[in-house]
Amino acid sequence: MTPINILKRGFRLEYLTSGVFQGQGFLVRRAVPLKYGPDDQYATDVDVLGIKFTNPFQPHRIICDCKERIRSKPFERIFWVKGLASSVDALEAYITLPKVSWDIIDFARSVKVRILTKEILEDTFIKTNGEGGKPCGLANQDFYEPFYQRLTPISKKDKVASEILFRTRTLYLVNDPYVSLNIAMSHLSNCAEALRKIDKSIDVYDLWRFIAADLIVVISLLFLYIASDTIGFTKTERQRHIMNRLTYGDISESKAKEIFSLAKELAMEAAKISSPKVSIQSLLPFDIGKIDPPSFAANVVGLIDRAFASPSLYHGLPQLIDFLLFEQALQNKGFSDEEYRRTFPNAKQSERLKVARNIFVFVRDSAGIDLNVFWPHEEQNLPKMNT
């Protein structure tokens, strides 16, 4: 099956569904690829995915299969989305259709799938967001549909950017947050390098900026998955666990060291065979050293410690990062204190923004991303509330 174009144009029902989920506190993404098997083959994609965390760092996923046509074989779609929900550990599964008969709605309820019609979505959106309320970020069809239309031809030409964007979007259906974090940081370093070389006035710059923004949202999400994975650990146990997993990935420390030791021996033996009379001293350059943790691992530990110290400030972190990047920075608005306060009317607004700033500083220092690409006119290129 051919991988999807992440920048593909969406249907009205997809955006409407995204706006409803977003209004209920979910981080929302359209066109999320699902991979399977040891070779990470592309299987299918989730039309609309919603993710949010509740106390204490408990992840909740919901998915929706969106169909614009009335004759969309609803019974087949019900079984399909039910299976998909099981595959991605979704708490709830939805199908959206322009309109549908009661017997189909009743059957869907019997297998724990909910059907949303256009009328229900429009009514729910108004009740959630108020009259005149608008979805923000990637749920904003008015801004992002022309944006995608402009960048799609560019993405087809830049195969590297297109591949990284596809792989980035797969990380939203994470299985291992530690391996995924290493992958995301590597991709973000590639984005940082590309953005340093590209003229800001051309469209491919916006493509790479879009990818970098998506990666930063993913990274903030992975922090919460790591926090969720380490609930119940003592501080020392948590620090050791995070360092080991970021260093050795999804294999045990002993097995990783055994494999690495064999690789070292192989390298040394190959060097001896090629030059039998060489001295031990001259073989030292062939010693490949030891397995070191990623340079950013200690900072990850520090950020997770902060999350456990103030969990209520972190549960909505991905949604806030998403807003700052996709509603403000990528729309070239700059940071708006008023818009931020209105969109996130929670307590401790200043502290929540500081948490987001910490994530931006982390990716700046660890992946080399120049925050000037997002906030060129802000002090230190970071969003800051008015005092």
FIVOGU-894243 format. One record per atom (N, C-alpha, C): x negated, y negated, z negated. Coordinates in steps of 0.05 Angstrom, whole numbers, padded with zeros to 5 digits, always signed. Layout:
BEGIN
XYZ ...
END
This chain:
BEGIN
-00017+00024+00000 +00000+00000+00000 -00018-00025+00000 -00011-00044+00017 -00027-00068+00019 -00023-00087-00004 -00044-00097-00017 -00041-00116-00039 -00026-00140-00030 -00010-00151-00049 +00007-00174-00042 -00010-00200-00042 +00002-00219-00028 -00009-00246-00029 +00002-00261-00053 -00015-00267-00072 -00006-00279-00097 +00007-00306-00092 -00001-00319-00071 +00010-00346-00064 +00035-00344-00046 +00047-00321-00045 +00070-00318-00027 +00093-00336-00037 +00109-00345-00018 +00132-00361-00025 +00152-00345-00040 +00166-00358-00059 +00186-00344-00075 +00214-00351-00068 +00233-00333-00077 +00261-00338-00073 +00271-00357-00095 +00294-00369-00090 +00306-00387-00110 +00312-00372-00136 +00321-00347-00134 +00328-00332-00158 +00303-00325-00175 +00280-00322-00161 +00255-00317-00176 +00248-00341-00193 +00250-00364-00181 +00244-00389-00196 +00264-00394-00218 +00289-00389-00212 +00310-00393-00232 +00306-00374-00256 +00300-00349-00250 +00294-00330-00271 +00269-00339-00287 +00249-00348-00273 +00225-00358-00287 +00231-00380-00306 +00249-00399-00297 +00256-00421-00314 +00272-00413-00338 +00289-00393-00335 +00305-00383-00358 +00286-00369-00378 +00268-00352-00368 +00249-00338-00386 +00231-00359-00400 +00222-00378-00385 +00205-00399-00396 +00219-00414-00418 +00244-00421-00414 +00260-00435-00433 +00264-00419-00459 +00261-00393-00458 +00263-00376-00481 +00236-00370-00494 +00216-00385-00486 +00190-00384-00499 +00169-00365-00487 +00175-00354-00463 +00157-00335-00451 +00137-00349-00433 +00112-00339-00432 +00094-00346-00411 +00103-00330-00386 +00106-00343-00364 +00119-00330-00340 +00100-00330-00317 +00100-00308-00302 +00086-00305-00277 +00103-00290-00257 +00102-00300-00232 +00114-00286-00210 +00092-00269-00196 +00101-00249-00181 +00083-00233-00164 +00059-00222-00180 +00064-00206-00200 +00043-00194-00216 +00037-00165-00206 +00014-00160-00195 +00008-00133-00184 +00004-00113-00206 +00013-00089-00201 +00009-00066-00219 -00010-00046-00205 -00032-00040-00219 -00051-00021-00208 -00050+00005-00225 -00059+00027-00213 -00058+00052-00227 -00082+00069-00219 -00087+00090-00236 -00108+00110-00229 -00136+00100-00234 -00156+00119-00232 -00184+00112-00238 -00195+00092-00217 -00184+00091-00193 -00194+00073-00173 -00179+00047-00172 -00162+00042-00191 -00146+00017-00192 -00132+00012-00166 -00117+00032-00157 -00102+00028-00132 -00077+00010-00137 -00071-00006-00117 -00047-00023-00119 -00022-00006-00115 -00003-00008-00135 +00021+00008-00133 +00045-00009-00124 +00050-00031-00138 +00073-00048-00132 +00068-00074-00147 +00088-00091-00148 +00085-00116-00163 +00111-00122-00178 +00108-00137-00200 +00131-00146-00216 +00139-00173-00205 +00165-00176-00198 +00174-00201-00187 +00171-00224-00207 +00180-00219-00232 +00177-00239-00253 +00170-00224-00279 +00148-00233-00291 +00139-00222-00316 +00139-00244-00338 +00149-00237-00361 +00149-00256-00384 +00134-00243-00407 +00117-00259-00421 +00102-00249-00443 +00103-00270-00466 +00108-00260-00490 +00105-00278-00513 +00097-00262-00537 +00087-00276-00558 +00078-00263-00582 +00094-00273-00606 +00101-00254-00623 +00114-00262-00648 +00096-00253-00671 +00102-00263-00695 +00086-00257-00718 +00088-00228-00727 +00066-00214-00733 +00038-00223-00731 +00025-00213-00706 +00022-00229-00686 +00009-00223-00661 +00021-00198-00647 +00047-00198-00646 +00061-00175-00634 +00069-00183-00605 +00058-00170-00585 +00065-00177-00557 +00092-00166-00548 +00106-00182-00533 +00132-00173-00521 +00132-00180-00491 +00138-00160-00475 +00140-00164-00446 +00168-00159-00437 +00176-00175-00418 +00201-00171-00404 +00196-00173-00374 +00210-00158-00358 +00206-00159-00329 +00233-00163-00315 +00231-00173-00290 +00256-00177-00275 +00250-00171-00245 +00268-00155-00233 +00267-00150-00205 +00288-00168-00192 +00279-00186-00174 +00296-00206-00163 +00303-00200-00134 +00329-00199-00128 +00338-00194-00100 +00357-00216-00092 +00352-00228-00069 +00369-00249-00059 +00393-00239-00044 +00391-00215-00032 +00413-00204-00016 +00433-00190-00034 +00458-00193-00026 +00480-00180-00041 +00478-00150-00038 +00472-00140-00014 +00470-00112-00008 +00441-00103-00012 +00434-00099-00037 +00406-00092-00043 +00404-00065-00056 +00423-00047-00050 +00423-00020-00062 +00419-00022-00092 +00438-00034-00106 +00434-00040-00135 +00429-00015-00152 +00442+00008-00146 +00437+00031-00163 +00408+00040-00160 +00397+00039-00136 +00369+00046-00132 +00350+00027-00147 +00357+00001-00146 +00341-00019-00160 +00342-00015-00190 +00365-00007-00200 +00367-00002-00229 +00348+00019-00238 +00347+00042-00224 +00329+00063-00232 +00300+00055-00228 +00295+00040-00206 +00268+00031-00201 +00257+00013-00223 +00273-00007-00230 +00263-00026-00250 +00262-00013-00278 +00279+00007-00283 +00277+00022-00308 +00250+00037-00310 +00242+00050-00288 +00216+00063-00288 +00193+00044-00290 +00195+00021-00276 +00174+00001-00277 +00171-00010-00305 +00193-00014-00319 +00192-00025-00346 +00177-00005-00365 +00182+00020-00361 +00168+00041-00377 +00138+00041-00371 +00131+00037-00346 +00103+00037-00338 +00087+00014-00350 +00100-00009-00353 +00085-00033-00363 +00092-00039-00392 +00105-00021-00406 +00113-00025-00434 +00129-00050-00438 +00149-00054-00420 +00166-00078-00423 +00188-00072-00443 +00193-00092-00460 +00214-00090-00480 +00242-00091-00468 +00245-00107-00447 +00271-00110-00433 +00266-00110-00403 +00286-00100-00388 +00285-00100-00359 +00310-00113-00348 +00306-00130-00328 +00328-00145-00316 +00328-00141-00285 +00351-00145-00273 +00353-00147-00244 +00370-00172-00239 +00362-00188-00220 +00378-00211-00212 +00389-00207-00184 +00414-00213-00181 +00428-00211-00156 +00447-00235-00153 +00452-00243-00128 +00470-00266-00124 +00497-00262-00137 +00509-00239-00134 +00533-00231-00148 +00535-00201-00148 +00551-00189-00166 +00552-00160-00168 +00578-00152-00181 +00587-00128-00175 +00613-00118-00186 +00609-00108-00215 +00631-00106-00229 +00630-00099-00257 +00620-00070-00261 +00627-00051-00243 +00619-00024-00247 +00588-00021-00246 +00575-00038-00230 +00546-00037-00228 +00534-00048-00254 +00546-00070-00264 +00536-00082-00289 +00539-00062-00312 +00562-00048-00312 +00567-00029-00334 +00548-00005-00332 +00543+00004-00308 +00523+00026-00305 +00496+00018-00314 +00487-00006-00306 +00461-00016-00314 +00459-00017-00345 +00480-00026-00358 +00480-00028-00387 +00476+00000-00399 +00487+00020-00387 +00485+00047-00398 +00456+00058-00397 +00439+00047-00380 +00411+00056-00379 +00393+00033-00389 +00405+00014-00403 +00389-00007-00416 +00374-00025-00396 +00388-00032-00374 +00378-00052-00355 +00400-00073-00354 +00391-00098-00354 +00410-00120-00354 +00411-00133-00326 +00435-00139-00317 +00437-00152-00291 +00445-00181-00295 +00431-00199-00282 +00436-00227-00283 +00444-00238-00256 +00467-00250-00254 +00475-00262-00229 +00466-00291-00228 +00467-00302-00204 +00460-00330-00201 +00476-00348-00220 +00502-00342-00222 +00519-00359-00240 +00510-00357-00269 +00503-00333-00278 +00494-00329-00306 +00468-00344-00310 +00449-00341-00291 +00423-00355-00293 +00426-00385-00295 +00443-00396-00277 +00446-00425-00277 +00459-00435-00303 +00478-00420-00313 +00491-00427-00339 +00471-00425-00362 +00455-00403-00362 +00436-00399-00384 +00414-00420-00383 +00406-00427-00359 +00385-00448-00356 +00394-00474-00368 +00418-00482-00362 +00429-00507-00373 +00431-00506-00403 +00441-00484-00414 +00444-00481-00443 +00417-00481-00457 +00396-00470-00443 +00370-00468-00456 +00355-00494-00453 +00356-00506-00430 +00340-00530-00424 +00355-00556-00425 +00382-00555-00427 +00398-00579-00427 +00403-00589-00399 +00423-00606-00397 +00430-00618-00371 +00406-00635-00361 +00399-00630-00336 +00376-00645-00324 +00349-00633-00332 +00349-00612-00347 +00324-00599-00355 +00310-00587-00330 +00284-00588-00330 +00269-00577-00308 +00248-00557-00317 +00244-00535-00302 +00222-00517-00309 +00195-00530-00304 +00175-00521-00318 +00149-00533-00314 +00129-00513-00304 +00105-00523-00297 +00084-00506-00288 +00092-00489-00263 +00083-00464-00263 +00088-00447-00240 +00117-00441-00235 +00135-00447-00254 +00163-00443-00251 +00176-00467-00236 +00160-00487-00231 +00170-00511-00217 +00169-00507-00187 +00191-00499-00175 +00192-00492-00147 +00186-00517-00129 +00196-00540-00137 +00193-00564-00121 +00163-00571-00116 +00146-00566-00136 +00118-00572-00132 +00103-00549-00120 +00107-00525-00131 +00089-00503-00124 +00095-00489-00097 +00120-00491-00088 +00125-00479-00061 +00109-00494-00039 +00110-00520-00037 +00092-00534-00018 +00063-00529-00023 +00056-00527-00049 +00028-00522-00057 +00019-00495-00045 +00035-00474-00049 +00029-00448-00038 +00028-00448-00008 +00047-00462+00004 +00048-00464+00033 +00022-00476+00045 +00011-00495+00031 -00013-00509+00039 -00038-00491+00036 -00038-00475+00014 -00062-00459+00007 -00062-00431+00019 -00039-00421+00027 -00039-00393+00038 -00057-00389+00062 -00057-00407+00082 -00076-00404+00104 -00105-00404+00095 -00111-00421+00075 -00138-00423+00064 -00146-00397+00051 -00128-00385+00035 -00134-00360+00021 -00139-00337+00040 -00126-00337+00063 -00130-00316+00083 -00158-00318+00095 -00169-00342+00096 -00196-00345+00107 -00217-00339+00086 -00212-00347+00061 -00231-00343+00039 -00225-00317+00025 -00237-00296+00035 -00230-00269+00025 -00240-00265-00004 -00262-00278-00011 -00272-00276-00039 -00253-00288-00058 -00243-00312-00052 -00224-00326-00069 -00198-00310-00072 -00189-00300-00049 -00164-00285-00049 -00166-00259-00066 -00189-00246-00064 -00193-00221-00080 -00195-00227-00110 -00209-00249-00117 -00211-00256-00145 -00183-00264-00156 -00167-00278-00141 -00141-00286-00149 -00123-00262-00154 -00125-00242-00135 -00109-00218-00138 -00117-00203-00163 -00143-00200-00168 -00153-00186-00191 -00146-00200-00217 -00147-00227-00216 -00139-00243-00239 -00110-00237-00247 -00093-00237-00227 -00064-00234-00233 -00059-00206-00245 -00074-00186-00237 -00070-00159-00248 -00076-00158-00278 -00092-00177-00288 -00100-00177-00316 -00077-00184-00335 -00055-00194-00324 -00032-00200-00340 -00018-00175-00350 -00023-00152-00337 -00012-00127-00346 -00036-00111-00358 -00047-00122-00379 -00072-00113-00390 -00068-00086-00405 -00088-00069-00402 -00089-00044-00418 -00111-00047-00440 -00134-00057-00432 -00157-00060-00450 -00165-00089-00450 -00158-00104-00471 -00164-00133-00471 -00194-00139-00471 -00211-00121-00481 -00239-00126-00483 -00253-00124-00455 -00247-00102-00441 -00257-00099-00414 -00246-00121-00397 -00220-00127-00400 -00207-00148-00384 -00220-00175-00389 -00227-00181-00414 -00240-00206-00421 -00267-00209-00407 -00282-00188-00407 -00308-00188-00393 -00304-00194-00363 -00284-00181-00351 -00278-00184-00323 -00270-00213-00318 -00252-00224-00335 -00242-00251-00331 -00264-00271-00333 -00282-00267-00352 -00304-00286-00356 -00323-00285-00332 -00328-00262-00321 -00344-00259-00297 -00332-00274-00273 -00306-00270-00270 -00292-00284-00248 -00292-00314-00252 -00289-00323-00277 -00289-00352-00282 -00317-00364-00276 -00338-00349-00282 -00365-00359-00275 -00368-00362-00245 -00356-00343-00230 -00356-00345-00200 -00341-00370-00191 -00318-00375-00204 -00302-00399-00197 -00318-00424-00203 -00332-00425-00226 -00347-00448-00234 -00369-00454-00213 -00382-00433-00204 -00403-00436-00184 -00391-00446-00157 -00369-00435-00149 -00356-00443-00124 -00347-00473-00126 -00336-00481-00148 -00326-00508-00151 -00349-00528-00151 -00372-00520-00160 -00395-00539-00159 -00404-00544-00131 -00399-00526-00113 -00409-00528-00085 -00389-00541-00066 -00363-00542-00073 -00342-00550-00055 -00335-00579-00058 -00331-00592-00035 -00322-00620-00035 -00293-00621-00046 -00288-00640-00064 -00262-00642-00077 -00240-00650-00058 -00247-00661-00035 -00227-00671-00017 -00215-00651+00001 -00225-00626+00001 -00214-00605+00019 -00197-00585+00004 -00179-00572+00019 -00159-00555+00006 -00171-00531-00009 -00193-00520+00001 -00204-00497-00012 -00213-00503-00041 -00218-00528-00047 -00225-00537-00074 -00200-00532-00092 -00177-00539-00082 -00152-00534-00098 -00147-00505-00102 -00154-00488-00083 -00151-00459-00085 -00168-00449-00108 -00193-00456-00108 -00211-00446-00130 -00203-00458-00157 -00193-00483-00157 -00184-00495-00182 -00160-00480-00192 -00142-00472-00174 -00118-00456-00182 -00127-00430-00195 -00146-00416-00182 -00156-00390-00193 -00168-00394-00220 -00185-00415-00223 -00198-00420-00249 -00177-00425-00271 -00156-00440-00264 -00135-00445-00284 -00120-00420-00292 -00114-00402-00272 -00101-00377-00279 -00119-00360-00297 -00145-00360-00292 -00163-00344-00308 -00164-00355-00337 -00163-00381-00341 -00164-00392-00368 -00139-00385-00383 -00116-00385-00370 -00091-00376-00382 -00094-00346-00390 -00104-00330-00372 -00108-00301-00378 -00126-00298-00402 -00148-00313-00403 -00167-00311-00426 -00154-00317-00452 -00137-00338-00453 -00123-00345-00477 -00104-00322-00485 -00092-00310-00466 -00074-00287-00471 -00089-00263-00482 -00113-00258-00471 -00129-00235-00480 -00138-00239-00509 -00143-00264-00517 -00150-00268-00545 -00128-00258-00563 -00103-00263-00556 -00080-00254-00572 -00078-00224-00572 -00083-00211-00549 -00083-00182-00549 -00105-00170-00566 -00128-00183-00567 -00149-00174-00585 -00141-00177-00614 -00128-00200-00620 -00118-00204-00647 -00098-00183-00655 -00081-00176-00636 -00061-00156-00641 -00074-00129-00645 -00095-00123-00631 -00109-00097-00633 -00123-00094-00660 -00131-00117-00672 -00147-00115-00696 -00132-00123-00722 -00105-00123-00720 -00089-00127-00744 -00095-00105-00765 -00099-00112-00790 -00104-00093-00810 -00134-00088-00816 -00151-00098-00798 -00180-00095-00803 -00189-00116-00823 -00209-00109-00839 -00223-00129-00855 -00238-00147-00836 -00247-00170-00845 -00261-00189-00828 -00286-00176-00817 -00301-00161-00834 -00326-00148-00825 -00320-00126-00805 -00299-00110-00810 -00292-00089-00791 -00283-00101-00764 -00268-00123-00766 -00258-00136-00742 -00281-00146-00725 -00300-00159-00738 -00323-00170-00723 -00339-00148-00710 -00344-00126-00725 -00359-00104-00714 -00345-00091-00690 -00318-00088-00693 -00302-00075-00672 -00302-00092-00647 -00298-00118-00649 -00297-00135-00626 -00324-00136-00611 -00346-00138-00627 -00373-00138-00615 -00378-00112-00600 -00371-00090-00612 -00376-00063-00599 -00360-00060-00574 -00334-00068-00575 -00317-00064-00552 -00325-00082-00529 -00333-00107-00535 -00343-00125-00514 -00369-00115-00502 -00385-00101-00518 -00411-00092-00509 -00409-00066-00494 -00394-00047-00504 -00393-00020-00493 -00368-00013-00477 -00349-00031-00477 -00325-00027-00461 -00308-00005-00472 -00298+00012-00454 -00279+00033-00462 -00292+00060-00467 -00318+00060-00472 -00331+00085-00480 -00344+00080-00507 -00350+00102-00521 -00360+00099-00548 -00389+00088-00548 -00397+00076-00570 -00424+00065-00572 -00445+00087-00568 -00441+00110-00580 -00461+00132-00578 -00463+00142-00549 -00440+00145-00536 -00441+00154-00508 -00454+00133-00490 -00448+00108-00494 -00460+00086-00478 -00491+00086-00482 -00500+00089-00507 -00529+00089-00512 -00542+00114-00500 -00528+00136-00500 -00539+00161-00489 -00542+00157-00458 -00522+00146-00445 -00524+00142-00416 -00546+00122-00410 -00547+00101-00425 -00568+00081-00420 -00596+00092-00425 -00599+00109-00445 -00625+00121-00450 -00634+00139-00427 -00615+00153-00416 -00621+00170-00393 -00629+00154-00369 -00615+00131-00366 -00622+00113-00343 -00650+00102-00347 -00658+00095-00371 -00685+00085-00376 -00706+00106-00370 -00700+00131-00379 -00719+00153-00373 -00722+00157-00343 -00699+00156-00329 -00699+00160-00300 -00716+00139-00286 -00712+00113-00295 -00728+00091-00283 -00757+00095-00288 -00765+00103-00312 -00793+00107-00319 -00805+00130-00303 -00790+00152-00301 -00800+00175-00286 -00803+00169-00256 -00784+00153-00246 -00786+00146-00217 -00811+00129-00212 -00817+00111-00232 -00841+00094-00229 -00866+00111-00230 -00867+00131-00248 -00890+00149-00251 -00895+00165-00225 -00873+00175-00214 -00875+00191-00189 -00887+00175-00166 -00878+00150-00165 -00887+00133-00143 -00916+00125-00146 -00925+00123-00171 -00953+00115-00177 -00963+00133-00200 -00972+00157-00194 -00980+00176-00215 -01002+00166-00233 -01020+00150-00224 -01043+00141-00240 -01038+00115-00255 -01014+00105-00254 -01008+00080-00267 -01009+00083-00297 -01018+00061-00311 -01020+00062-00340 -00993+00057-00353 -00991+00065-00378 -00966+00060-00393 -00960+00030-00395 -00981+00014-00398 -00977-00015-00400 -00964-00026-00375 -00973-00016-00352 -00962-00027-00327 -00934-00018-00322 -00924+00002-00337 -00897+00012-00333 -00877-00004-00349 -00886-00022-00366 -00868-00037-00383 -00847-00053-00367 -00854-00065-00344 -00833-00079-00329 -00810-00062-00320 -00814-00035-00320 -00792-00017-00312 -00774-00009-00335 -00782-00018-00359 -00765-00013-00383 -00741-00032-00381 -00717-00021-00378 -00693-00037-00374 -00681-00047-00400 -00696-00044-00422 -00688-00056-00447 -00665-00041-00461 -00647-00056-00473 -00624-00044-00488 -00598-00058-00480 -00576-00046-00489 -00550-00058-00483 -00545-00081-00502 -00542-00104-00491 -00536-00128-00507 -00507-00136-00504 -00495-00147-00525 -00468-00157-00522 -00467-00181-00503 -00444-00187-00491 -00443-00211-00474 -00450-00236-00490 -00461-00256-00477 -00471-00280-00490 -00448-00294-00505 -00423-00290-00497 -00401-00304-00509 -00387-00288-00531 -00397-00263-00537 -00383-00245-00555 -00380-00257-00583 -00402-00269-00594 -00401-00281-00621 -00380-00303-00622 -00377-00319-00601 -00357-00340-00600 -00328-00329-00600 -00325-00306-00586 -00299-00293-00586 -00292-00284-00615 -00311-00273-00629 -00307-00265-00657 -00298-00289-00673 -00312-00311-00670 -00305-00335-00685 -00277-00345-00679 -00269-00345-00654 -00242-00354-00647 -00221-00336-00658 -00226-00310-00658 -00206-00291-00669 -00204-00295-00699 -00227-00300-00712 -00226-00306-00741 -00208-00330-00746 -00210-00350-00729 -00194-00374-00732 -00164-00368-00728 -00159-00350-00709 -00131-00343-00703 -00119-00329-00728 -00133-00312-00741 -00123-00298-00764 -00120-00318-00788 -00136-00339-00788 -00133-00359-00810 -00108-00376-00807 -00099-00381-00781 -00076-00397-00776 -00059-00385-00753 -00047-00362-00758 -00034-00348-00736 -00011-00364-00722 +00003-00380-00738 +00026-00394-00726 +00017-00414-00705 -00008-00423-00706 -00018-00442-00686 -00026-00428-00660 -00027-00401-00660 -00038-00387-00637 -00017-00371-00621 +00006-00365-00633 +00026-00348-00620 +00035-00360-00593 +00037-00386-00591 +00045-00399-00566 +00022-00410-00550 -00002-00402-00556 -00026-00413-00543 -00025-00410-00512 -00020-00386-00501 -00020-00383-00472 +00000-00401-00458 +00024-00405-00471 +00044-00423-00459 +00034-00452-00459 +00020-00460-00480 +00009-00487-00481 -00013-00491-00460 -00032-00472-00458 -00053-00473-00439 -00041-00474-00410 -00021-00458-00406 -00007-00457-00380 +00005-00485-00373 +00018-00497-00393 +00029-00524-00389 +00008-00545-00382 -00014-00545-00398 -00035-00565-00394 -00048-00563-00367 -00051-00538-00357 -00064-00534-00331 -00045-00536-00308 -00023-00521-00308 -00006-00519-00285 +00015-00541-00283 +00022-00553-00305 +00042-00574-00304 +00028-00602-00303 +00005-00604-00315 -00008-00630-00316 -00033-00631-00298 -00053-00615-00304 -00079-00617-00290 -00077-00612-00260 -00065-00589-00252 -00064-00582-00224 -00045-00600-00208 -00027-00614-00222 -00010-00633-00209 -00022-00661-00209 -00047-00662-00219 -00062-00687-00219 -00048-00709-00235 -00035-00702-00256 -00021-00721-00273 -00040-00732-00294 -00060-00717-00301 -00075-00724-00325 -00059-00715-00350 -00071-00717-00373 -00057-00709-00397 -00038-00731-00406 -00013-00722-00411 +00008-00741-00421 +00015-00732-00449 +00008-00749-00469 +00015-00744-00496 +00045-00742-00500 +00060-00760-00487 +00089-00761-00490 +00102-00735-00479 +00092-00727-00456 +00103-00703-00443 +00097-00678-00459 +00073-00677-00471 +00065-00655-00488 +00083-00653-00512 +00088-00675-00526 +00104-00675-00550 +00133-00667-00544 +00143-00676-00521 +00170-00670-00513 +00174-00640-00506 +00154-00629-00493 +00156-00601-00484 +00151-00582-00507 +00134-00589-00526 +00128-00572-00548 +00134-00587-00574 +00159-00589-00581 +00167-00604-00605 +00164-00589-00631 +00143-00572-00632 +00138-00556-00656 +00124-00573-00678 +00123-00562-00701 +00107-00575-00722 +00077-00572-00715 +00061-00589-00727 +00032-00588-00724 +00023-00590-00695 +00034-00610-00681 +00028-00613-00652 -00002-00619-00648 -00013-00635-00666 -00042-00642-00663 -00059-00617-00667 -00053-00601-00687 -00069-00577-00692 -00067-00557-00669 -00043-00554-00657 -00039-00536-00635 -00055-00545-00611 -00056-00571-00606 -00072-00580-00584 -00102-00576-00589 -00110-00579-00614 -00139-00573-00620 -00146-00544-00615 -00128-00526-00620 -00132-00498-00614 -00136-00494-00583 -00119-00507-00567 -00122-00506-00538 -00149-00518-00530 -00156-00540-00542 -00182-00553-00535 -00205-00534-00541 -00203-00518-00563 -00224-00499-00570 -00227-00478-00548 -00205-00470-00535 -00206-00451-00513 -00220-00463-00489 -00214-00488-00483 -00227-00502-00461 -00257-00505-00466 -00264-00512-00490 -00293-00514-00497 -00306-00487-00494 -00293-00466-00503 -00304-00439-00501 -00310-00432-00472 -00291-00436-00454 -00295-00428-00426 -00316-00447-00412 -00316-00472-00421 -00336-00490-00411 -00365-00481-00418 -00369-00474-00443 -00395-00467-00453 -00403-00439-00445 -00384-00421-00442 -00390-00392-00438 -00390-00385-00408 -00373-00398-00392 -00371-00391-00364 -00381-00413-00346 -00388-00436-00357 -00400-00457-00341 -00380-00473-00325 -00354-00471-00332 -00334-00486-00316 -00334-00515-00324 -00336-00532-00305 -00336-00561-00310 -00308-00571-00314 -00300-00580-00337 -00273-00588-00343 -00265-00613-00328 -00284-00626-00315 -00278-00649-00298 -00260-00641-00275 -00259-00616-00268 -00241-00607-00246 -00212-00609-00255 -00207-00609-00281 -00179-00611-00291 -00172-00639-00301 -00190-00651-00317 -00184-00677-00329 -00207-00696-00325 -00210-00706-00300 -00233-00723-00294 -00232-00750-00308 -00208-00759-00318 -00206-00785-00330 -00202-00785-00360 -00203-00761-00372 -00200-00759-00401 -00227-00759-00415 -00228-00769-00439 -00253-00769-00454 -00263-00741-00458 -00288-00736-00452 -00301-00709-00453 -00286-00689-00435 -00270-00699-00416 -00255-00682-00398 -00237-00662-00413 -00225-00671-00435 -00208-00654-00451 -00182-00669-00458 -00159-00655-00459 -00134-00668-00467 -00136-00677-00496 -00127-00701-00502 -00128-00711-00530 -00104-00728-00535 -00091-00723-00559 -00068-00738-00566 -00075-00766-00574 -00056-00785-00571 -00060-00812-00580 -00059-00812-00611 -00076-00828-00623 -00076-00829-00652 -00057-00851-00661 
END
